[in-house]
Amino acid sequence: MTLQTLINRATDCTLTDDNWQYILDVCDEISKDPETNSRAAIKHIKGRLATRDANILFRTLTLITAIAENCGSRSKQEIASNEFLQTHMLAKLSDKKVHKQVKLRIAEVLQHLRKSFEGDPSLRPIQDACKVLTSKYTQFCKAPPSKPAKTAIEWKEKEQEEQELERALKLSVQEYEREKNTKESTLVFEPSTNERSGRLDPGHSSRNDPQTISIANVKKVRALYDLISYEPDELSFKKGDIITVIESVYRDWWRGTMSNGKQGIFPLNYVTPLVRKSPEESAREAAIEERMLKTEQTKIEELLALLSSKSSLVNEDRVTELFNEVLPVKSSLAKAIEKYSLRKDELGSLHGRMNEANNYYNLLIDKVVNSRGEVRSSQILPYPSESSFRGAVLQEQSTSSGFGNQYSG
């Protein structure tokens, strides 16, 4: 594929989310000849930014960030040029026909590039562009909060946390048993008031009382901001990433792992707890997916058959009716794809971590077995011969007895 084709594919209007394989394909193509391809890529990207299609703009802005971080200094110079920043980025912030969410994303990308380009004086135009951004377009600026200090957790807090974890585990077991019994009896009923009050609901508690947020009732969090960290123990992530919580390390820092296998600590003011779906919400979601796979699929197949028909007697009213019925399914399909894509990544990461743990365990067992074998071999003594045994029980007698050495046995 040509570079233009790759860029068009990565920024296609039908994409409802960033396709990182397509984006990396563009970066790889640019890296083959950075001098020529960087200029050609940014020239084509300018054309993509000229559209008002929000999908294309969102995908293009992500592509710009990826090129800046993966394609070397020549690409950075093209992106940090005054003409590109002023005409194709900042100018959109004053365009009334551009959606507000796109403007927020432009401001976010500019701030990200400023941090990424900080150490290079030749890329100063990005610093100037961000000054214009913060002075003229403050309504679109969402600066991430400063990271909290790494304050050690006091003994009492740690003890309370362990108690909460134990209580949460008990509640989880009780809920599992209750759901199991419900399925076995095939009865559908609403839980009693007492059951509701005794059930751990991290989503409810986190929304109504921020003080109740703890490691015990939060299993996963979503990133609110990008965080690029150069500290070896800190986790770097992008806005929207899902982090699985492992443990609390400091008062305002937790340790977590991402679907790509990366693990590290992260500040709590950069994330928000993921609300656990209620049984009713899960059932409703499952019903929607089931309907999509059965009823809506049939309608889509019928619509495709009508549209691809060569007959001139196509029922236009039926085509319009079907199209209007299946069009709302597009957003539901996108959500379902995102949901199962994330689940696939999480399970793949878990599988990899499990294999890693299994390998470490096998190595440890081998070391233990080998070390025990070495200890045994060093402690084995030669079996005594008959002569040495007899010599051990002989006693020396005086020669006056006429017998010399007499056997005592």
PyMOL commands that set and color helices and strands:
alter all, ss='L'
color gray80, all
select helices_A, chain A and resi 3-10+20-32+34-49+54-70+72-79+82-93+100-116+121-123+125-136+138-140+155-185+193-198+202-208+210-212+268-270+279-307+316-326+329-379+386-392+399-401
alter helices_A, ss='H'
color red, helices_A
select strands_A, chain A and resi 220-223+242-250+253-258+263-267+271-273+394-395+406-407
alter strands_A, ss='S'
color yellow, strands_A
deselect
rebuild
show_as cartoon
